[in-house]
Amino acid sequence: MYLTEQEILLQQEALEKTYTYLAGLREEVSAFFAGRKKFIFIGCGSSYMLAKSGQRMFVRTADTSADAVAGGDYLMNPAFYQQLFRDSIVIAISRSGKTSEILRSLMRLKAETNCKVLSLTMLQDNDFMPYTDLDVTLDWCYDKSVCQTRSVTNFYLALAMLNCFYTGDEWELELLKKAVWGVAEFQKTVRPALQKLAKEEWDKAVVLANGPFVGIAEEGALAFTEIAQLPGICFRLLDYRHGPMVLNDCRTMNIILMQKDNETLQASLLKDLQSHGGKIITVSHAKENKYQADAGFCINGFIDSLAAGIPFINVIQLLAFEKAMVRGVNPDLPTGLDAYITLNE
């Protein structure tokens, strides 16, 4: 069994531990957040994509501002971002806690601004810690394969729980808990259909989602690139029509996280996609395949809550892995990709 497959299929155990660990930190995190209403999420690659989901989660709260910045962007343009980071809480996301762009950014931020830094990492005693004020370390989630799967889902859960602590949203916390403890059963339910779809003749993937799911959706598109070594792209649902759809054809796999409302708008989009001849997977509240997609997976009860991101990314990760098996590529060792980047200067 490949490491990637193990790390996808054993997510529930890690997610349960993450949920319990963070629940135990609730008081400390809430106290850390107290008094500040400005959040900046910083990451690189997968962690920057997750930062975008974090930003969307926090910015929806009244009297709160939030932004997401790529570590390399800040490192090359610190003066441009100086005011953005002032008086903020910075949430630095990195699997290793060693990524050079983020590390150098934190060093500069702590020296030149009054920001407070919370690190969200998966390696104890990492390089970020001398420059942080609070460390949330999920070392049981660290993926041994180069491509991030289990770590991505756990980072997403952690960001959603941090947001719930900030807002006091008990309803979201309960839905997140329900989603976590249902991961293994959900994977078992959807995998046969995904194995069948992986054998179809498609060679590029499009992932569509809105709101707080945009970051986890971008990471899903990246999973096709890194794991299956096929082009993967991500767009907002309706925005996809504004140019990118021109490349959608009979060799495209479309994976869409549907919303509960505005069904007429979504149905129209699906009709447009179907006219291009590609395959369609919907993740929605519908118990039946009401959208006449090639596969429709129901997450009733989670749709439009932050918890929806967990089954959604599981569908994508499993499909990317199964496609890699069909194509005969090694998902653990994509050519030219390292687990984390160290700058030479």
N, C-alpha and C positions, 0 to 999 in steps of 0.2 A: 504493500500500500504506500502511495506517495505521501510525503509529509503534508502537502497541500490538502489532500483528501482527509487525512487525519484531523488537521486543524480546522477544516470546515465542519466535519461531522462531530467533533468533540466540543463544539462551541458552548453547548448548554451548560456543561460543568463549569467552564470558565466564567460564563455570564452570571451564573448563580453566585459564584464567589465574588464577582465584581459588585453585584447588587448588594450582597450582604455587607461587604467591606465599606462601600460608600454610604450605606444606611447608617453604619456606625460612625461615620465622619460628619454626619449631617450638622450637628451643633457647631463643630469647628469650622466647617465650610461656611455656614450661615453667618457666623461671627466675622469671618474673613471678608465676606461680601458686604457686610454692614457699612453704610455710610458712603458707598460709591455706586454710581449708576452708569458707569461707562466701562465697557468691556471690549478688549481687543484680543482676537484669537490669531495666533501666529503658528504657522506650520510650513512644511515643505512636501511637495508631492502628495502622497495619500493624506498626510496630516493636514496639509493646507486645504484639501478638499473637505475634510471633516471640519476644519475651522469654519468653512462656509455654512455648514449645517449648524454649528454652534452659534454663529452670528445670527442666523435666521431665528433660532430658538429664543435668544435673549432680546433681540430688537423688537419683538412683538409685545413686550411688556411696557406698560405706561411709564413715562418719564425715564426711560432707559435708552441709551445709545449703544450700538455695538458695530464692530467692523471686523473684517478678516484681512490679514496681510500676509503675503508670502515672505518667508524669512529672507530669501535672497533679494527681494524687492526692497525691504527695509535696509538690509546691509549695504546695498548700493546707493540708497537715497535717504539716509537718516535725517538730513535737514528737512526734506520734504515732509516727512512724517512726524516731526518733532512735536507739533501741537496735537496731533491725533492721539499720541500716546500719553500726553500729560494728564495727570489725575485719573488715570485708568487702572483697571485690573487687567493684567495681561495673562491670558491662558495659553501657555506654550505646550504644543502637542508634538510628541516625538516618541516613536517606539523605543529607540535606543537611548535617548537623552544625550546623544553625542553629535547629532547633525550639525555640521559646522556653521551653516547659515544662521540657524536659530541660536546656537551657542554664542556666536560673535555678536548677534543682535542683542541678546540678553545682557552681555557684558557692557555694551554701550548704553542700553536703556537704563540699567541700574546706576551707571555712572552719571548719566546726563538728564534723567527725568525722575519724577517722584512716583512712578508707577509701582504697583504691587504685583508680584509675579506668582502665579500658581502653575506648577509644572504638572503635566499629565503624561506620564511615561510608563515604560514597562521593564525598566532595568534599575535595580538598586544601586545606590552609590554612583550615579551617573554624573556626567560633566556639567549638567545644568545646575545641580543643587547648590553650589556656592553662590549662585546669582538668583535664587528663588526665595520666596517667603513662606510658601506652603507647597508640599510635594504630595501628589496623589500617584502612587506607584503600583501598577497592576502587573507585577512580575510573573504571575501565573498565566498571562495571556501572550507572552512574547512568542511570536511565530519563529520557528526554526527555518522554515522555507523563506526564500527571498521575498516572494509576493505576500503581501499582507492580506489575511482573510479573518482569522479569529481575532487578531488585534484590532482590525477595523471595526468589527461589530461591537467589541468591548469598549473601544473609544467612543463610539456613537452612544452606547448605553450610558457611559460615564458623563458625557456632555448633557444628555437628556436629564439625568438625575441631578447634575449640578444646577441646571435650569430650574428643575422642580424645587430644589432647596431655596433658590433665589426667589421664586414666585410663591412658594407655599402650596403648590398644586398637588394635592393628595390624589386626585382622580388620575392624573397622568402617572404618578408613581405606581398606583395599583395596576394600571394597564401595562406599564413597562414590566412589572413583576410577572403578570400573566403571560406576556409575550416571551419572557426569558424562560419560564418553566414549561413553555410549549414548543421550544425550538426543535428538539429531537423528533417529536411526533410530526411537526410540520415538515421537516426535511424528509422524513420517511414517506409522508403522503405525496409530496410533489416530485420526488426524485425519479420515479419511473417515467412520468410524462416528459421530464427534462432530458432523460437519457434518450428517449425516442426523438425529441426535437433536435438534439445534438447531432443526430445522424442525417438530418435533412441537409440539403445543399445550400448553405448560406456561408458567407465569408466576411461579413462585417456586422456589427451590432450597434443599435441605437437605444439609449436608455432615456426615458422621458419622465420627469417628475417636477413638482412645484414646491415652493415654500421651504420649510425646514429640511426637506428631503433632497434638495438640489445637491448638497455636498456628498451625501451618501450615494446618490445616483451617479455623480461624477466618478466616485471611487469604483462604483460598479462597472462603469464603462472602461475604466483603467484595468479592471480585472480581466476583461476580454483581451486587452492588449498584452498584459503581462503573463497571464496564465495560459490562454489559448493562442496567444501571439497572432491575433487578428485585430483589425482596426475597431476601436470602440469609441463612440462619441456620446455626449450627453447634452440635452437641451431641455428647456421648459416646454410644457405640452404645446400650448398654442403658438409659442414662438418658433417652433420647429418648422412651421410653414414658411417663415420669412427667409427663404433662401436655402437652408440645408436640405430640405426635403427633395431637392432636385436630384440628389444622389441616391435617394431611396429607391430600391429596385427589388426584383425577385430574389436577389441573393442577400437581402437584409433581414436580420432578426431584430424586431422591435419589442422592447420590454417596457411596459408602461405602468406606473403607479397611478391608478385612477383616484378621483376624488368623489365624495358622496354627493356633492351638489354640482350644479351646472352640467347635468348629464347630456343635455342637447348639444352643448359645445364640444363635449368629449366624444360623443357619438359621431359628430360631423368629422372630427379629426381622425377617428378610426376608419371612417368610410374613405377619407382621402388616402390614408396609409394602405388600405386594402386595394385601392385602385392601382397602387404601384406594384402589387404582386408579392410583397415580402411576407414573412411570417410575423405573427403578433402574439405576444403573451401579455395578458392583463393580470394585475394584482389589484383586487377590488373587494368591495363589500358584498358583491353578488354571489349567492350560493350556487346559482346556475351560470352557465356561460352565456350570459345575456348579450355580450358584446360580439358574439360569433367569432371570437378569436381562435387561433390554433390551440391555445391553452388558456384557461381562465382559473386563477387561484384565488380562493376566498380567504380574506382576513377580516371577516365581519366582526365588529367590536373594536378593532384597532384602527380602521381607516379614519384618516383626518386627525389621529392622535400621533404623538411622537413615536409611540410603540410600533407604528406601521413600518418604520425604517428597518426593523429587525427582520421580519419575514421577507421584506422586499430584497434586502441585500443577500439573504440566504438563497433566494431563487436565482439571483444573478451569479453568485459564487459557484453554486452547484452546476449551473448551465455552462459557465466558463470552464470548469474542471472537466465536465463530460465532453465538451467540444475539444479540449486538449487531448483527451483519450482517443477520440475519433481521428484526430489529425496526427496522432503519434508523436506529440511533442512532450518534453519533460516539463511539467508545470512548476517543479521545484527550482529549476536552474535556467531561467530565461537568459538568453545570450546578452552579455553586456550590461547586466543589471546587478547592482550591489544592494545589500540590505540597508545601508545608509551611506551618505556621501560625506567625504572628508575633503575640504578644499586644500589645494596645495600651497596657497599663499594667504 
